Amino acid sequence: MTCSYIPDEPLAAYRSLFKEMIEKDYPDVLNNRSRDHAMVIIQELISSAEESVYILCSRLSRDIYGDSKTMQSIEQALSKGVEFHVYIRTPYPESEECYRLLMTYQATVQTGYQTNPNINDFCVVDKKRYRKEVNQTQREAIVCANDKSGSEKLISSVI
């Protein structure tokens, strides 16, 4: 199966496509070309988490991580014991609500995190699924539901 972004495809179909990719462990790459796609992907990645979530982000943005559905996905994952490791480049997270939620569950959260500036923001789930930004301004990214090697490389860039 070759998956690629279809510009006119509605957001619900995009969500469905990615959920199917997760369910079937497809190793194909899906493009993420907007803020709305970013939110859908982050929500579905976190909802699928069974063991771990690794996030490297610039500011824990309010429009993505402060969104009620994203917060619900995070809380559900945390309540079932999923480990969160969150590295925020700024010392002051933009989504204070998400930050408080993570701290309530005693997730590993580092603010003011300094890493190689050439490493873009990412989210890795269960050490095999990821969303890796390629253009942070436009929130464009590549997404994969089954790439252990690529996921481990991302995680090792922050550990």
HELIX and SHEET records of a PDB file:
HELIX    1   1 LEU A   11  GLU A   23  1                                  13    
HELIX    2   2 ARG A   35  SER A   48  1                                  14    
HELIX    3   3 ARG A   62  TYR A   65  1                                   4    
HELIX    4   4 SER A   68  SER A   79  1                                  12    
HELIX    5   5 GLU A   96  THR A  104  1                                   9    
HELIX    6   6 LYS A  148  SER A  156  1                                   9    
SHEET    1   A 7 VAL A  29  ASN A  32  0                                        
SHEET    2   A 7 GLU A 140  CYS A 144 -1                                        
SHEET    3   A 7 ARG A 129  ASN A 135 -1                                        
SHEET    4   A 7 PHE A 122  VAL A 125 -1                                        
SHEET    5   A 7 SER A  52  CYS A  57 -1                                        
SHEET    6   A 7 GLU A  83  ILE A  88  1                                        
SHEET    7   A 7 THR A 108  GLN A 110  1                                        
END                                                                             
